[in-house]
Amino acid sequence: MTTTADALRTHLHSVLDQPAKDWLDRALTQAAAATPPAETSSDAPRQPVPAWELRLAEAGRRCGQAHADDSRVLLLLTARPDPAALRPLYDRGTAAERRAVLRALDELVPGPESVPLVEDALRTNDTSLVAAALGRYAAEHLDAHAWRHAVLKCLFTGVPVDSVAGLGQRAVGDEELARMLHDYARERTAAGRTVPDDLHRVLDLTAPPAERGHLPAAAGGASSKES
């Protein structure tokens, strides 16, 4: 069975040049040899940063910006840090490193322990973090209230709702989400602004399958682009 890590490695080996592939293979060897950090008391000397974690910062320079995100995710999936180790990786990481942590959550954390990382990303105005936060992990573990507001955040900030994993499943029959969408559409219309097409897409998803395409349009009607 091909895993996400296998697929990423195959993809990266198909697009990277030889020096980048050599660097990635060395970094992955370090990540595979990683051991979970030992628990220490608060007054214990700070432990050195594992070598594989340093490679997260190097990925852009070594693999190129176009492939850096995938390279970082692959390093995380290979090292398999637990939720306690992911938190400091996220907290001290750059935006790019945080994206990688968020993208890896579904593979690394089976339970809700890392929901606070998703919630933190959704509070930011960095649209790349918002999009990365709304993968399968959020679809499974984010509560209904937070998930609805995350969908609205996408509409506020212009993040395509295609970024929201599980949207077609979670939105079905969600009357509260439908109400929020109608309210947002009315607010935009009252302000003389267009209603984004994605809002109508999500609103249609809130209806039972048999009724899709037959809902009354949200205030403002169909529109193409935000002003």
Helices and strands as residue ranges (DSSP letters): H 4-15, H 18-32, H 51-63, H 65-79, H 83-91, H 95-108, G 112-114, H 115-123, H 127-133, H 136-141, H 144-157, G 161-163, H 167-170, H 175-190, H 197-205, G 209-211
